[in-house]
Amino acid sequence: MQQHLKALLSTIFRTSMVGYCLLVLQGCSSKAEKEKTVTPLVSTVTVDTTSVTTELEFSGMLEGISNIEIRPQAEGYLEKIFVDEGAYVRKGQSLFLINDTPYSEKLNQSTASLQTALANREKARIEATRIQKLVDGKVVSDVQLKNAQAELSAANSAVRQAEAAKKSAAISKGFTLIKAPVNGYVGKLPYRVGSLVGHNEPEPLSVVSDINTMYAYFSMSEEAFLQFKQQYPGKTIEEKIKRIPSVRLMLPDNSVYEEQGKVDIVQGQFDKSTGSITFRASFPNSGGLLRSGNTGKIIMSQYNKNVIQIPQSATYELQNKVMAYVVEKNNKLKSVSLKIGQKTALNYIISEGLKPGDILVSKGLERLHEGIQVKVSK
C-alpha cells in the first residue's frame, strides 16, 4: 500500500514539473516573439562636408644646432681640464691642456735652426757682394761669382725651410691648448688628468653642443607626405614648406614648450627601410631648457577643406576595422567600413566609406546589427 502511494505521488510530481516547464517555455517564446517585433528607435546624423583644422602629431628627436666633437690634434698626457661636465662655455674658451714640453722643445729647436739659417744667408750675401766687386774690377772670373750666387740661393732656401719648420712647431704647440669652437654646453668627460690622449682614441675628449637653436627631426609617412604636398600651394617643396604655419613641441610630460618652431628642411628622399621622409623644425632655446637627445612630439596644424567629419561615438570596431551603420531608404541598417584620414580627440575625418547625404546612426550602436529595420529619431 505504501509503495503504491509513493508511485502515485512520484507520477503526480513529474506531471506537474512537465507542465511547469511547458509554461516557462511558452512564456519565453512569447517574450522573444514580442521583442522580435519591437523596432529600435535610433538617433542619426546626416553626413555632410565641412572645413576643419586638425592637429597632426609626429614623434621627434632633438639636437643642438651643432654638436662638435672635441678631438686632440696633438698627442700627449692630459695636463689640465679647465671645465666640468654640463658647463656652458663660449667660443675660444680654454677646455683642455695637453703637456706641451716636447712641443716647446721642438719649437725652441726650430727657432735656433732658423737663426742659424739666417746667419748663413747673411754670410752668403756678403760673400756674393764681395765677389761681385772683384768681378767688376776684373780681378776674378765670373765662375767664382756664379758659385757665390748659388750659395746665396741655397742659403735663402734654407731660411725658408727653417721658417716653415718653426711655424709647424708653433702650430703643433698650439694644438696642446684646446679651446671651445662654439658657444655651448660641455658633454661627458671620459678622460681625466694624466690620461694619454691622441689621434687614435675611440672617444672624443668631449662634445660641445650649441643649443641656442634646437633642431627637431621627425618623420612623415608617404601618405602623409602626399597630403602635405596637396595641402600647401607652391611649385616646389621649398615653397610649400614656407607656407607651413608655426609648429609646437609637446614634451614627454605632455606639457607644450613655450616657444613655437618653424619647419625649414625636408630631406630629398625616402628611407627605404621605414618608407618615411624626414623633416626638420627649428625651435629657439634661449633659456636652455631643451638639450640634445631630448624627445617630444611635433604638433602641426592642418586646415582641411570640404571633408567628412563624424563623431567617434558613431563608429565601432570589427576585426581591426572601423565600422558604422548607415540607414538605407527602407530604414534598414547597412554596415559600412570606413577609412580614417585623420583623427582628433572626439572625431574622425573620413577619406573613404561615406558620402554627403548618408544618414548615419550616431549612438547606441551596441544593440544594433546589420539588416534590422529601425525607427529614425527626428
Backbone torsions as a table, in degrees:
resi	resn	phi	psi	omega
1	MET	NA	-44.2	178.3
2	GLN	-62.6	-42.6	-179.7
3	GLN	-64.2	-38.5	178.5
4	HIS	-64.1	-39.8	179.5
5	LEU	-64.9	-42.7	179.3
6	LYS	-62.4	-42.3	-179.1
7	ALA	-63.8	-38.8	179.4
8	LEU	-64.6	-45.3	179.5
9	LEU	-63.0	-40.1	179.2
10	SER	-62.5	-41.0	180.0
11	THR	-65.2	-41.5	178.8
12	ILE	-62.7	-41.4	-178.7
13	PHE	-63.5	-44.3	-179.3
14	ARG	-64.8	-40.1	179.2
15	THR	-62.9	-40.4	179.9
16	SER	-65.2	-41.6	-178.3
17	MET	-66.2	-40.9	178.0
18	VAL	-61.7	-41.4	179.4
19	GLY	-65.2	-39.3	180.0
20	TYR	-64.7	-43.3	179.7
21	CYS	-63.2	-39.4	178.3
22	LEU	-63.4	-39.6	178.0
23	LEU	-64.5	-40.5	179.9
24	VAL	-64.8	-46.0	-179.6
25	LEU	-62.1	-39.4	179.7
26	GLN	-65.7	-37.5	178.8
27	GLY	-66.9	-43.3	178.7
28	CYS	-62.7	-41.2	179.8
29	SER	-63.2	-41.3	-179.8
30	SER	-65.4	-39.3	-179.8
31	LYS	-65.4	-43.8	179.3
32	ALA	-62.6	-41.7	178.9
33	GLU	-63.5	-37.4	-178.9
34	LYS	-67.2	-43.8	-179.8
35	GLU	-66.3	-33.5	-178.6
36	LYS	-65.6	-28.8	-176.4
37	THR	-87.1	-8.9	-179.1
38	VAL	-76.8	130.1	178.3
39	THR	-95.8	118.8	-178.0
40	PRO	-63.7	143.2	174.8
41	LEU	-98.5	123.1	-175.8
42	VAL	-122.2	149.7	173.2
43	SER	-90.5	141.9	-175.8
44	THR	-134.4	163.0	170.5
45	VAL	-132.3	147.7	176.9
46	THR	-93.4	125.7	-177.0
47	VAL	-69.5	134.5	177.6
48	ASP	-149.1	167.0	178.5
49	THR	-91.1	154.4	-179.4
50	THR	-153.0	172.4	174.2
51	SER	-114.5	134.0	-173.9
52	VAL	-149.4	145.7	174.8
53	THR	-98.9	125.5	180.0
54	THR	-116.8	168.5	178.4
55	GLU	-119.1	126.6	176.8
56	LEU	-100.8	139.0	-179.8
57	GLU	-116.6	134.9	178.6
58	PHE	-132.9	131.9	177.3
59	SER	-69.4	136.5	-175.9
60	GLY	-134.4	160.2	175.9
61	MET	-121.8	134.8	-175.9
62	LEU	-100.4	141.9	174.6
63	GLU	-140.7	149.0	175.3
64	GLY	-66.9	162.3	-178.6
65	ILE	-61.3	-25.3	172.4
66	SER	-151.7	134.8	175.0
67	ASN	-123.5	99.0	-170.8
68	ILE	-103.0	122.5	175.4
69	GLU	-74.3	133.9	178.1
70	ILE	-98.3	107.1	-179.7
71	ARG	-120.2	140.6	-177.7
72	PRO	-74.7	142.4	173.1
73	GLN	-101.6	-2.0	175.6
74	ALA	-124.7	150.0	179.1
75	GLU	-102.6	142.5	178.2
76	GLY	160.0	-174.6	-179.8
77	TYR	-84.4	137.2	179.1
78	LEU	-71.7	115.9	-174.0
79	GLU	-94.2	-39.6	-178.5
80	LYS	-142.6	146.3	170.6
81	ILE	-122.5	116.0	-172.2
82	PHE	-88.7	-10.5	-174.5
83	VAL	-131.1	169.0	176.8
84	ASP	-118.2	164.7	178.9
85	GLU	-60.6	135.9	179.0
86	GLY	83.8	-2.7	-178.4
87	ALA	-72.2	147.7	174.7
88	TYR	-91.0	128.3	-178.5
89	VAL	-124.7	157.3	177.1
90	ARG	-107.3	154.8	-179.1
91	LYS	-54.3	129.7	179.9
92	GLY	92.6	-7.4	179.5
93	GLN	-73.8	140.0	-179.0
94	SER	-67.5	134.8	179.4
95	LEU	-113.2	-51.9	-175.2
96	PHE	-138.0	154.2	173.0
97	LEU	-130.9	122.0	174.0
98	ILE	-93.2	140.2	-179.6
99	ASN	-50.1	120.8	-171.8
100	ASP	-103.8	10.2	-177.4
101	THR	-57.3	-49.0	179.6
102	PRO	-61.3	-35.6	-177.6
103	TYR	-74.7	-33.4	176.0
104	SER	-66.1	-40.8	178.5
105	GLU	-64.1	-39.9	178.9
106	LYS	-66.4	-36.0	177.7
107	LEU	-67.2	-42.0	178.1
108	ASN	-62.5	-41.4	179.9
109	GLN	-64.1	-43.3	179.7
110	SER	-68.3	-30.5	176.4
111	THR	-66.5	-42.5	178.1
112	ALA	-65.3	-40.0	178.6
113	SER	-62.7	-37.0	177.8
114	LEU	-65.8	-40.8	178.7
115	GLN	-62.4	-40.2	177.7
116	THR	-63.4	-43.6	-179.5
117	ALA	-64.1	-38.6	178.7
118	LEU	-65.2	-40.1	179.0
119	ALA	-65.9	-42.1	178.0
120	ASN	-63.5	-37.3	178.5
121	ARG	-66.1	-41.3	178.7
122	GLU	-63.9	-40.0	177.8
123	LYS	-62.3	-43.7	179.5
124	ALA	-65.9	-34.7	179.6
125	ARG	-67.1	-42.1	179.2
126	ILE	-63.6	-42.1	-179.3
127	GLU	-65.0	-41.5	179.1
128	ALA	-64.8	-38.0	178.1
129	THR	-65.3	-41.2	179.9
130	ARG	-64.1	-44.0	-179.2
131	ILE	-65.6	-36.6	179.4
132	GLN	-59.4	-40.3	179.7
133	LYS	-67.4	-37.8	179.2
134	LEU	-67.3	-37.5	178.0
135	VAL	-67.2	-42.5	178.8
136	ASP	-60.2	-33.0	178.2
137	GLY	-88.5	6.4	178.7
138	LYS	56.5	37.6	177.2
139	VAL	-89.4	-38.4	178.5
140	VAL	-124.7	168.2	-177.7
141	SER	-85.3	168.1	178.7
142	ASP	-65.6	-20.8	-177.2
143	VAL	-63.0	-43.2	179.5
144	GLN	-64.7	-35.1	178.1
145	LEU	-65.9	-42.4	179.3
146	LYS	-63.8	-38.5	177.2
147	ASN	-63.6	-41.0	-179.8
148	ALA	-66.3	-40.6	178.5
149	GLN	-66.5	-36.1	177.3
150	ALA	-65.4	-40.2	177.9
151	GLU	-65.7	-35.7	177.1
152	LEU	-66.2	-41.1	178.0
153	SER	-63.0	-41.4	177.9
154	ALA	-64.9	-37.3	178.9
155	ALA	-66.0	-38.0	176.5
156	ASN	-63.1	-41.2	178.5
157	SER	-64.6	-39.7	179.0
158	ALA	-63.4	-36.9	177.5
159	VAL	-64.8	-46.3	179.5
160	ARG	-61.0	-40.4	179.1
161	GLN	-64.6	-41.0	179.3
162	ALA	-67.4	-37.6	177.5
163	GLU	-64.2	-42.0	178.7
164	ALA	-64.3	-39.9	179.5
165	ALA	-65.0	-39.3	178.7
166	LYS	-67.1	-41.0	179.0
167	LYS	-63.2	-41.8	178.5
168	SER	-63.8	-41.3	179.1
169	ALA	-65.6	-37.8	178.5
170	ALA	-66.3	-39.6	178.0
171	ILE	-64.1	-45.0	179.5
172	SER	-60.4	-41.8	177.6
173	LYS	-64.6	-36.9	178.9
174	GLY	-64.4	-28.8	178.9
175	PHE	-67.3	-17.2	-178.8
176	THR	-72.2	-23.6	174.6
177	LEU	-100.7	110.6	-174.4
178	ILE	-99.5	126.7	-176.2
179	LYS	-116.2	160.8	-179.4
180	ALA	-69.8	128.1	179.7
181	PRO	-78.5	-22.5	-178.7
182	VAL	-145.8	167.3	168.8
183	ASN	-70.6	140.7	178.0
184	GLY	165.7	-170.6	-177.5
185	TYR	-104.9	140.3	-179.4
186	VAL	-81.4	135.1	178.6
187	GLY	-88.7	-150.7	-178.3
188	LYS	-64.5	146.2	176.8
189	LEU	-113.7	92.3	-175.3
190	PRO	-76.2	-14.9	-177.6
191	TYR	-112.3	153.0	178.9
192	ARG	-119.7	168.3	178.3
193	VAL	-57.0	132.0	-178.0
194	GLY	100.6	-12.6	178.7
195	SER	-70.6	141.9	175.9
196	LEU	-86.8	119.9	-176.3
197	VAL	-123.6	159.5	-179.3
198	GLY	-175.7	-162.3	-174.5
199	HIS	-70.0	-28.7	-168.9
200	ASN	-98.5	10.6	-180.0
201	GLU	-70.3	139.1	-177.0
202	PRO	-67.9	-32.5	-178.0
203	GLU	-109.1	146.9	173.9
204	PRO	-71.7	164.9	175.9
205	LEU	-62.3	-34.2	175.5
206	SER	-175.5	-176.9	174.1
207	VAL	-130.2	130.8	175.8
208	VAL	-104.9	122.1	-176.1
209	SER	-108.8	121.3	173.1
210	ASP	-87.7	108.9	-173.7
211	ILE	-117.1	20.6	174.7
212	ASN	-61.3	-32.3	171.1
213	THR	-124.6	134.5	-179.3
214	MET	-109.7	139.1	174.2
215	TYR	-99.1	129.1	175.3
216	ALA	-110.0	115.3	-179.2
217	TYR	-99.0	129.9	178.5
218	PHE	-142.8	156.1	-175.1
219	SER	-110.9	147.7	-179.6
220	MET	-126.2	133.3	180.0
221	SER	-67.5	166.4	-179.2
222	GLU	-62.2	-39.9	179.8
223	GLU	-65.1	-44.4	178.8
224	ALA	-65.4	-35.0	179.1
225	PHE	-65.9	-39.5	177.4
226	LEU	-64.5	-40.0	176.6
227	GLN	-64.0	-39.7	177.8
228	PHE	-59.7	-44.2	-178.7
229	LYS	-65.6	-31.5	179.0
230	GLN	-80.4	-24.3	-174.2
231	GLN	-72.0	-40.3	-171.6
232	TYR	-112.8	138.7	-179.9
233	PRO	-74.0	160.0	178.9
234	GLY	136.0	146.9	-179.4
235	LYS	-80.9	-29.7	-178.4
236	THR	-118.8	164.8	178.1
237	ILE	-62.7	-37.0	-180.0
238	GLU	-61.6	-40.4	178.4
239	GLU	-66.8	-39.0	179.7
240	LYS	-66.8	-40.1	-179.2
241	ILE	-60.6	-38.4	-179.2
242	LYS	-62.2	-22.6	-177.6
243	ARG	-93.5	-3.1	176.7
244	ILE	-70.9	128.1	178.5
245	PRO	-67.4	169.4	-179.8
246	SER	-58.0	145.1	179.9
247	VAL	-109.4	161.2	179.7
248	ARG	-116.7	162.6	-178.8
249	LEU	-122.7	119.0	175.4
250	MET	-96.0	123.4	-177.8
251	LEU	-81.2	166.8	-176.8
252	PRO	-58.0	-23.8	177.9
253	ASP	-88.2	13.4	178.8
254	ASN	71.4	6.8	172.1
255	SER	-82.1	154.5	-178.6
256	VAL	-102.0	127.4	-179.7
257	TYR	-60.5	138.6	-171.1
258	GLU	-68.1	-28.7	-179.6
259	GLU	-91.9	139.7	176.1
260	GLN	-90.8	152.8	-177.6
261	GLY	-114.3	177.5	-178.4
262	LYS	-136.4	128.8	175.1
263	VAL	-71.8	126.8	-175.0
264	ASP	-127.0	-16.8	-176.2
265	ILE	-144.5	144.2	168.7
266	VAL	-131.3	136.7	-178.3
267	GLN	-65.8	161.4	-172.9
268	GLY	-82.0	-11.5	-176.7
269	GLN	-150.5	162.6	179.6
270	PHE	-82.9	150.2	172.5
271	ASP	-78.7	118.8	-176.1
272	LYS	-64.0	-31.9	-176.3
273	SER	-75.2	-31.3	-177.3
274	THR	-109.8	-14.9	-177.9
275	GLY	67.6	29.3	-178.0
276	SER	-130.5	164.7	179.0
277	ILE	-124.1	144.7	-171.9
278	THR	-97.4	134.1	173.6
279	PHE	-109.6	160.5	174.9
280	ARG	-132.1	129.6	175.3
281	ALA	-116.9	144.5	-179.5
282	SER	-108.4	133.7	179.3
283	PHE	-123.9	132.4	172.8
284	PRO	-63.5	146.8	-177.7
285	ASN	-144.4	48.1	-176.6
286	SER	-63.0	-29.2	-179.9
287	GLY	-82.9	-8.3	178.1
288	GLY	73.0	18.8	-179.8
289	LEU	-67.9	-38.8	-177.7
290	LEU	-88.6	145.5	178.3
291	ARG	-132.9	157.5	177.3
292	SER	-60.1	135.6	-178.5
293	GLY	98.2	-13.6	175.4
294	ASN	-61.9	153.8	173.9
295	THR	-118.4	166.3	178.8
296	GLY	-179.5	-174.1	177.9
297	LYS	-120.4	129.7	176.5
298	ILE	-86.3	123.7	-179.4
299	ILE	-105.1	117.2	-177.4
300	MET	-117.5	123.0	177.4
301	SER	-78.5	141.3	-179.6
302	GLN	-137.5	127.6	178.7
303	TYR	-89.7	123.4	-178.0
304	ASN	-112.9	123.5	-176.4
305	LYS	-108.9	135.5	176.5
306	ASN	55.3	56.0	178.0
307	VAL	-117.4	161.9	176.8
308	ILE	-96.5	121.2	178.4
309	GLN	-121.0	130.3	179.3
310	ILE	-130.8	155.6	177.0
311	PRO	-71.0	145.6	178.1
312	GLN	-63.0	-26.9	179.8
313	SER	-66.4	-14.6	179.3
314	ALA	-91.2	13.8	-178.8
315	THR	-128.5	164.2	172.7
316	TYR	-144.6	164.5	-177.8
317	GLU	-106.5	139.3	177.7
318	LEU	-143.8	112.9	179.7
319	GLN	53.0	50.7	176.7
320	ASN	64.5	18.1	175.3
321	LYS	-114.3	145.6	175.3
322	VAL	-89.1	123.6	-174.3
323	MET	-121.7	164.2	175.5
324	ALA	-150.5	160.9	177.1
325	TYR	-104.7	127.1	175.5
326	VAL	-109.3	133.8	178.5
327	VAL	-86.3	119.1	179.8
328	GLU	-84.7	180.0	-173.9
329	LYS	-61.8	-33.3	179.1
330	ASN	-86.7	16.5	179.6
331	ASN	63.9	22.4	173.3
332	LYS	-96.3	150.2	-176.7
333	LEU	-87.1	138.7	174.0
334	LYS	-122.5	129.4	179.1
335	SER	-86.9	128.0	-179.0
336	VAL	-123.6	145.7	176.5
337	SER	-92.3	135.4	-175.8
338	LEU	-111.2	145.4	171.6
339	LYS	-107.9	121.5	-174.8
340	ILE	-88.0	122.1	175.8
341	GLY	-81.7	-50.0	177.8
342	GLN	-143.9	163.5	-177.2
343	LYS	-133.0	132.4	173.0
344	THR	-111.9	-172.6	-176.6
345	ALA	-61.0	-37.7	-174.2
346	LEU	-121.7	-14.5	-171.0
347	ASN	-126.4	163.3	171.3
348	TYR	-115.8	141.7	167.7
349	ILE	-100.5	120.4	-171.0
350	ILE	-94.8	128.3	177.1
351	SER	-98.8	-26.8	178.6
352	GLU	-148.3	146.3	173.9
353	GLY	118.4	-24.8	179.6
354	LEU	-131.3	157.5	176.5
355	LYS	-138.6	157.2	178.9
356	PRO	-56.2	137.6	-179.0
357	GLY	99.2	-17.9	176.5
358	ASP	-63.0	140.9	176.9
359	ILE	-98.9	119.7	-171.3
360	LEU	-111.8	131.5	173.5
361	VAL	-68.5	126.6	-170.0
362	SER	-96.0	-21.6	-179.8
363	LYS	-162.1	169.8	-178.5
364	GLY	71.9	31.8	-175.1
365	LEU	-72.1	-21.7	-173.5
366	GLU	-66.7	-20.4	-179.1
367	ARG	-101.2	11.0	-176.7
368	LEU	-113.8	163.2	172.3
369	HIS	-152.9	162.8	-173.9
370	GLU	-64.7	140.3	175.1
371	GLY	95.6	-16.2	-179.2
372	ILE	-77.9	156.9	178.3
373	GLN	-94.3	137.7	-177.2
374	VAL	-126.5	166.1	174.6
375	LYS	-109.5	125.6	-173.8
376	VAL	-86.6	126.7	177.5
377	SER	-73.4	134.9	179.2
378	LYS	-84.2	NA	NA
